[in-house]
Amino acid sequence: MSIEAKLNELGVTLPDAPAPAANYVPYVVAGDMVYISGQISADENGLITGTLGDDMDVGAGQAAAKRCAIALLAQLKAASGGDLDRLVRVVKLGAFVNSTADFTQQPQVVNGASDFLVEALGDIGRHARSAVSSPSLPLGVAVEIDGVFQIK
């Protein structure tokens, strides 16, 4: 089954790849590697904002992280000339969670992205990652995730 067909089966429609918000590019292709800039938590209603450990719970944070993963796939599709089936594997995610100083469940929040990528992509979605706390993120978003992908 193609990646797009699996996404459709999961009820996920990729948005257009978000444009960068400042002086950087959304992705860089170097050989068979794609480095995707941080994607912030947003959905069809706009930005997903909040602070974990304050006004947002882990479940809402996981949903925000999933939206970051969907945006990463949208950027990957653009970087792959529209063909997601060029993906060889997800290599690494770097995740930042807007959280209070005493919040310690960043890994559980980022599972929202990791679990989605494995569900959508199978074993090629398994990846290395980091999940760190940040006292604030751009525009007040809850989560930002960048990624490294290998393509053919």
C-alpha positions in Angstrom: 0.0 0.0 0.0 1.3 3.5 -0.8 2.0 5.9 1.9 -0.7 8.3 0.6 -3.2 5.4 0.6 -2.3 4.5 4.2 -2.8 8.2 5.2 -6.2 8.2 3.5 -7.1 5.0 5.3 -6.2 6.8 8.6 -8.3 9.8 7.6 -5.3 12.1 7.2 -5.1 14.6 4.4 -1.8 16.3 4.1 -2.0 20.1 4.0 0.1 22.1 1.6 3.6 22.4 2.9 3.7 25.4 5.2 5.8 28.3 4.0 8.7 29.4 6.3 8.0 32.2 8.7 11.4 33.8 8.5 14.7 33.8 6.6 15.2 30.1 6.2 14.1 27.3 3.8 11.5 24.7 4.8 13.9 21.8 3.9 17.3 20.9 2.5 17.9 17.9 0.4 21.5 16.7 0.6 22.1 13.5 -1.3 19.5 11.0 -0.1 18.8 12.9 3.1 16.1 15.5 3.7 16.5 17.9 6.6 13.1 19.5 7.5 12.9 22.7 9.5 10.9 22.8 12.7 7.2 22.5 12.1 5.0 24.1 14.7 1.7 22.7 16.0 -1.2 23.9 13.9 -4.3 22.5 12.3 -7.1 23.7 10.0 -8.3 26.0 12.7 -4.9 27.7 13.2 -2.1 27.5 15.8 -2.3 25.0 18.6 -1.0 27.0 21.5 -0.5 26.3 25.2 1.9 25.3 27.9 2.2 21.7 29.1 1.9 21.5 32.8 -0.2 24.7 32.9 -3.1 25.1 30.5 -2.6 22.0 28.4 -2.6 18.3 29.3 -0.6 15.4 27.9 -3.4 14.2 25.6 -3.7 17.7 24.0 0.0 17.9 23.7 0.1 14.5 21.9 -2.5 15.8 19.4 -0.4 18.9 18.8 2.7 16.7 18.3 0.8 14.6 15.7 0.0 17.8 13.8 3.7 18.6 13.7 4.3 15.1 12.2 1.6 15.7 9.6 3.3 19.0 8.7 6.7 17.2 8.5 5.2 14.7 6.0 3.7 17.6 4.0 7.2 19.1 3.7 8.7 15.7 2.9 6.2 15.3 0.1 7.3 18.7 -1.3 11.0 17.7 -1.0 10.3 14.4 -2.7 8.7 16.0 -5.8 5.3 15.0 -4.6 6.1 11.3 -4.2 6.0 10.1 -0.5 6.9 6.6 -1.6 10.5 7.8 -2.1 10.8 7.6 1.7 13.3 5.0 2.8 13.0 5.8 6.6 12.4 8.5 9.2 15.9 8.9 10.7 15.4 11.4 13.6 13.0 13.8 15.2 14.0 16.8 17.3 11.1 17.9 19.5 10.5 20.9 21.6 7.6 21.0 24.1 6.4 24.3 25.5 6.2 23.3 29.2 6.5 24.5 32.7 9.8 24.0 34.7 8.3 21.1 36.7 6.6 19.3 33.7 8.6 16.1 33.0 6.4 14.2 30.5 7.9 15.6 27.3 8.6 12.1 25.9 4.9 11.1 26.4 3.8 14.3 24.5 6.2 13.6 21.6 4.8 10.1 21.4 1.9 11.8 19.6 4.2 12.3 16.6 6.2 9.1 17.0 3.2 6.8 17.3 1.5 8.5 14.3 4.6 8.0 12.1 4.9 4.3 13.0 1.1 3.8 12.5 1.2 5.6 9.1 4.6 4.3 7.8 5.2 1.0 9.6 8.8 0.1 10.4 10.2 2.9 8.2 8.6 5.3 10.6 10.7 4.2 13.6 13.3 6.8 14.4 15.7 8.2 16.9 14.6 11.3 18.6 15.0 13.9 21.3 12.2 15.5 23.4 13.1 18.5 25.4 11.3 21.2 27.4 11.3 24.8 26.3 10.0 27.7 28.4 8.4 29.2 25.3 8.1 28.5 21.6 7.4 30.7 18.5 3.9 32.3 18.5 3.1 30.4 21.8 2.7 27.0 20.1 2.7 23.9 22.2 5.1 21.8 20.2 7.7 22.2 17.4 9.4 19.3 15.7 12.1 19.1 13.1 13.1 15.9 11.3 15.7 14.1 9.2 14.5 11.6 6.5 16.2 9.3 4.1 14.8 9.1 0.5 15.6 7.2 -2.6 
